[in-house]
Amino acid sequence: MAAQLDDAVDKTAPRTGKGGAPPARRSPHRSAGRTPHPPARRTSRFPTRHSPRSPARHSPRFPTRRAPYLLLLPALLATAVLLGWPMVRNILLSFQNLNMKELIQHLTDWRGTGNYQEILGSEQFWRVTLRTIVFTAVNVVLIMVLGVLIGLLLARLGKKMRLTLSLALVLAWAMPVIAATTVFQWLFDSRYGVVNWLLDRLGWHAMAHYDWVGTQLSTFFVITVLIVWQSLPFVALNLYAATTTIPKELYEAARMDGAGTWKVFTCVTFPFLKPFFLATTFLEIIWVFKAFPQIFAINEGGPDRLTETLPIYAFTEGVGNLHFGMGAAISLLTIVVLLAMTAYYLRLTIKQEQQEENEL
């Protein structure tokens, strides 16, 4: 009787599970050994916290498209303050007649394009411009040729010799410009210079007291040696770093085909290092063209202003002769000449790259 009552209660009163919820009904498939399909999830029409339609919790604080411009903003502001404003002031100054009188009395005497007309009409400016271009070309050719040779030498040396030579190059590169110029002044001194002493010992007795800064060619020789010596480490170390990216299998294949040293360089090394040559040559043109402390410290553009380049010419006319408006105009024309040279060089490189792409 008690058992019958319990069965009746089970049939009429639903059992409650944990928390008062009715227990889930057993699926008839479970008793047969089948795995029931999981119930489909009901989606709400309203966005929830985990719904894909809800706003992202990890959204950036500022739009992604504006992020590069915001990151570049400090550099652009620094460039505008440190370079842009002085350039604007220099442009305004180039249209003025500013000498010591106007500077002391705080006068502004606008001359218009008179400074440019006077400079472009003088033979001195064109002689200095031609001299600067030839001086730059000679130095860049020497720097690139010797730098490439030293870089290839670094790639062939052993670890100890490579480390020694690299350390010497880094020390030469790290020496300040004025300090290096002072050392070269001592080396080429007419009375106590090591170079004259060494040449005298080797039998060149006429060079015992030779004045290296007494003529135009000898002064340019000393300046060229100094600038090339300071520029070689940059080219050599970068070239050596670039050679480490060339696969060694290409050299082995070229050697197996019977290629010599020159053939390996022209067919394997040079094609891989061509972007390096273009970029480095471009940088060296700019660096040599605007070289100022080496030339000025050696002999201040002498003798008789025969070794003046455009930067020295602008400084001499502006600060030396107290024609500040004239010096500003010469400096702007120097920038124009440099831009013209670099634009011509970049045009040649772009044409060459297009021809190579068409051949491929």
C-alpha positions in Angstrom: 0.0 0.0 0.0 2.8 2.4 0.8 4.5 1.6 -2.4 1.3 2.4 -4.4 1.0 5.8 -2.6 4.6 6.7 -3.5 4.0 5.8 -7.1 1.0 8.1 -7.2 2.9 11.0 -5.7 5.7 10.6 -8.2 3.2 10.8 -11.1 1.2 13.8 -9.8 3.9 16.1 -8.2 6.9 17.1 -10.4 10.3 16.7 -8.8 12.4 19.7 -8.4 16.1 19.8 -9.0 18.8 22.1 -7.6 17.5 25.6 -7.1 13.8 24.6 -7.5 14.0 24.0 -11.3 12.3 20.9 -12.7 14.8 18.2 -13.7 15.4 17.7 -17.3 13.7 14.8 -18.9 15.7 11.9 -20.0 15.8 11.5 -23.7 14.6 8.2 -25.1 17.7 8.0 -27.2 20.0 7.9 -24.2 18.6 4.6 -23.1 19.3 3.3 -26.6 23.0 4.3 -26.4 22.7 7.3 -28.8 24.2 10.7 -28.1 21.6 13.4 -28.1 22.1 16.5 -30.2 22.9 19.6 -28.1 20.0 22.0 -27.9 20.2 25.1 -30.1 21.2 28.3 -28.4 18.6 31.0 -28.5 19.9 34.4 -29.6 18.5 37.6 -28.2 17.5 40.5 -30.4 19.3 42.8 -28.1 23.1 43.1 -27.9 24.5 41.5 -24.9 27.9 41.7 -23.3 29.3 38.9 -25.4 27.3 39.5 -28.5 29.3 40.3 -31.7 27.0 43.3 -32.2 28.0 44.9 -28.9 30.8 47.5 -28.9 34.3 46.0 -28.5 35.7 46.2 -25.1 39.3 46.5 -26.3 38.7 49.3 -28.8 41.7 51.8 -29.1 41.4 55.2 -27.5 42.0 57.0 -30.7 41.1 56.0 -34.3 43.6 53.6 -36.0 43.9 55.8 -39.1 45.0 58.8 -37.2 47.6 56.9 -35.2 50.5 57.2 -37.6 50.0 61.0 -37.9 49.8 61.4 -34.2 53.1 59.5 -33.8 54.8 61.6 -36.5 53.5 64.8 -35.0 56.4 65.4 -32.5 59.0 64.8 -35.2 57.2 67.1 -37.6 56.9 69.8 -35.0 60.6 69.5 -34.1 61.5 69.7 -37.8 59.3 72.7 -38.3 60.9 74.5 -35.3 64.5 73.6 -35.8 64.6 73.6 -39.7 61.5 75.2 -41.1 61.6 78.5 -39.1 65.3 79.1 -39.7 64.8 78.4 -43.4 62.0 80.9 -43.5 64.1 83.5 -41.8 67.0 82.8 -44.2 64.7 83.3 -47.2 63.5 86.6 -45.8 67.1 87.6 -45.1 68.2 86.9 -48.6 65.9 89.7 -49.9 67.4 92.3 -47.6 70.4 94.5 -47.6 71.7 93.6 -44.1 75.1 94.8 -43.1 76.6 95.9 -39.8 74.8 99.3 -40.0 71.4 97.8 -40.4 72.1 95.2 -37.8 73.1 97.7 -35.1 70.3 100.1 -35.9 67.7 97.4 -36.3 66.8 98.6 -39.8 65.1 96.5 -42.5 66.3 97.5 -46.0 64.5 95.3 -48.5 66.5 94.8 -51.7 64.2 92.4 -53.5 66.1 90.1 -55.9 69.1 92.4 -56.0 71.3 89.9 -54.0 70.4 87.1 -56.4 71.1 89.2 -59.4 74.4 90.2 -58.1 75.5 86.7 -57.2 74.3 85.1 -60.4 76.0 87.8 -62.4 79.4 87.4 -60.8 82.0 85.0 -62.2 83.2 84.1 -58.7 80.0 82.3 -57.9 80.1 80.2 -61.1 83.8 79.3 -60.5 83.1 78.2 -57.0 80.1 76.2 -58.1 82.1 74.4 -60.8 84.9 73.8 -58.3 82.5 72.4 -55.7 80.9 70.0 -58.2 84.4 68.7 -59.4 85.6 68.4 -55.8 82.5 66.4 -54.8 82.7 64.1 -57.8 86.4 63.3 -57.2 85.8 62.6 -53.5 82.7 60.5 -54.0 84.5 58.3 -56.6 87.5 57.7 -54.4 85.3 57.0 -51.3 83.1 54.5 -53.1 86.0 52.7 -54.9 88.2 52.4 -51.8 85.2 51.7 -49.5 84.1 48.8 -51.7 87.6 47.3 -51.8 87.9 47.5 -48.0 84.4 46.1 -47.6 85.2 43.1 -49.8 88.5 42.7 -47.9 86.6 42.5 -44.7 84.4 39.7 -46.1 87.5 37.6 -47.0 89.5 38.1 -43.8 89.5 35.8 -40.8 87.7 36.6 -37.6 90.7 38.1 -35.8 91.9 40.2 -38.7 88.3 41.3 -39.5 87.8 42.4 -35.9 91.0 44.3 -35.9 90.3 46.1 -39.1 86.7 46.8 -38.1 87.9 48.3 -34.8 90.3 50.6 -36.6 87.6 51.7 -39.0 85.2 52.4 -36.1 87.8 54.5 -34.3 88.5 56.5 -37.4 84.8 57.0 -37.9 84.2 58.0 -34.3 86.9 60.7 -34.2 85.4 64.2 -34.2 85.8 66.2 -37.3 87.8 69.1 -35.8 90.1 66.7 -33.9 90.8 64.7 -37.1 91.4 67.9 -39.0 93.9 69.1 -36.4 95.7 65.7 -36.6 96.0 66.1 -40.4 97.3 69.7 -39.9 100.1 68.2 -37.8 100.8 65.5 -40.2 101.2 67.9 -43.2 102.9 70.7 -41.3 105.7 72.2 -43.4 108.3 72.2 -40.6 107.5 69.4 -38.2 105.1 67.3 -40.2 105.5 63.5 -40.3 104.7 63.4 -44.0 107.5 65.7 -44.9 109.9 63.9 -42.7 109.0 60.5 -44.1 109.3 61.8 -47.7 112.7 63.3 -46.9 113.8 59.9 -45.5 112.6 58.1 -48.6 114.8 60.4 -50.8 112.4 63.2 -51.7 114.6 65.9 -50.2 112.8 68.7 -51.9 109.7 67.8 -49.7 111.6 68.4 -46.4 109.9 71.8 -45.9 107.1 71.7 -48.4 104.1 73.9 -47.7 101.1 71.7 -48.3 98.6 74.6 -48.0 100.6 76.9 -50.2 99.0 76.0 -53.5 95.5 75.1 -54.7 96.2 71.5 -55.7 98.2 70.6 -52.7 95.6 72.1 -50.3 92.8 70.2 -52.1 95.0 67.0 -51.9 95.2 67.3 -48.1 91.4 68.0 -47.8 90.6 65.1 -50.1 92.7 62.7 -48.1 91.0 63.9 -44.9 87.5 63.6 -46.2 88.1 60.2 -47.8 89.7 58.9 -44.6 86.7 60.0 -42.6 84.1 58.5 -45.1 85.7 55.1 -45.7 84.5 53.4 -42.5 80.8 54.2 -43.3 81.0 52.7 -46.8 83.3 49.7 -45.9 81.3 48.6 -42.9 78.0 48.9 -44.6 79.3 47.0 -47.7 80.6 44.2 -45.5 77.2 44.0 -43.7 75.5 43.8 -47.1 77.7 41.0 -48.3 76.6 38.8 -45.4 73.1 38.7 -47.0 74.3 37.1 -50.2 73.8 33.3 -50.3 77.1 31.4 -50.4 75.6 28.9 -52.8 75.7 31.5 -55.6 79.5 32.0 -55.1 80.0 28.2 -55.2 78.0 27.9 -58.4 79.9 30.7 -60.0 83.2 29.1 -59.0 82.1 25.8 -60.4 81.3 27.4 -63.7 84.8 28.8 -63.9 84.1 32.4 -63.1 87.0 34.5 -62.0 87.1 37.2 -59.2 85.9 40.0 -61.5 83.2 37.9 -63.0 82.0 36.8 -59.6 81.8 40.4 -58.5 80.0 41.7 -61.6 77.5 38.8 -61.8 76.9 37.8 -58.2 78.1 40.5 -55.7 77.2 43.7 -57.6 73.6 42.8 -58.5 72.8 42.0 -54.8 74.6 45.2 -53.6 73.2 47.6 -56.2 70.6 49.1 -53.9 73.4 49.7 -51.4 75.6 51.4 -54.0 72.8 53.7 -55.0 71.8 54.7 -51.5 75.4 55.1 -50.2 76.5 57.2 -53.2 73.5 59.5 -52.7 74.4 60.0 -49.1 78.1 60.6 -49.9 77.2 63.2 -52.5 75.3 65.2 -49.9 77.9 64.7 -47.2 80.9 65.8 -49.4 79.0 68.7 -51.1 78.2 70.4 -47.8 81.6 69.7 -46.1 82.6 72.8 -44.2 84.8 72.2 -41.1 87.5 70.3 -43.0 88.0 72.9 -45.6 87.7 75.9 -43.3 90.0 74.5 -40.6 92.7 73.5 -43.1 93.2 76.9 -44.7 89.9 78.8 -44.6 89.4 78.4 -48.3 92.9 79.7 -49.1 95.3 80.4 -50.6 93.7 83.4 -52.2 90.3 81.8 -51.9 91.2 79.2 -54.5 89.9 76.3 -52.4 86.5 77.8 -51.5 83.5 75.6 -52.0 79.9 76.9 -51.9 79.5 76.5 -48.1 82.8 78.3 -47.5 81.9 81.0 -50.0 78.5 81.6 -48.3 80.2 81.9 -44.9 83.0 84.2 -46.2 80.5 86.6 -47.8 78.0 86.5 -45.0 80.0 86.4 -41.8 83.5 87.3 -43.0 82.5 90.4 -45.1 79.5 91.2 -43.0 77.1 90.9 -46.0 74.5 88.8 -44.2 71.9 89.2 -46.9 74.3 88.1 -49.6 75.4 85.1 -47.5 71.8 84.0 -47.0 71.2 84.2 -50.8 74.4 82.2 -51.5 73.3 79.5 -49.0 69.9 79.2 -50.6 71.5 78.9 -54.1 73.8 76.2 -52.6 70.7 74.2 -51.5 69.3 74.6 -55.0 72.5 73.3 -56.7 72.6 70.3 -54.3 68.9 69.5 -55.0 69.6 69.7 -58.7 72.5 67.3 -58.4 70.6 64.8 -56.3 67.5 65.1 -58.5 69.6 64.3 -61.6 71.2 61.3 -59.8 67.9 60.0 -58.6 66.5 60.3 -62.1 69.3 58.2 -63.5 68.8 55.5 -60.8 65.1 55.4 -61.4 65.6 55.0 -65.2 68.1 52.2 -64.6 65.8 50.4 -62.3 63.0 50.6 -64.8 65.2 49.3 -67.6 66.1 46.3 -65.4 62.5 45.6 -64.6 61.6 45.7 -68.3 64.4 43.3 -69.1 63.1 40.9 -66.5 
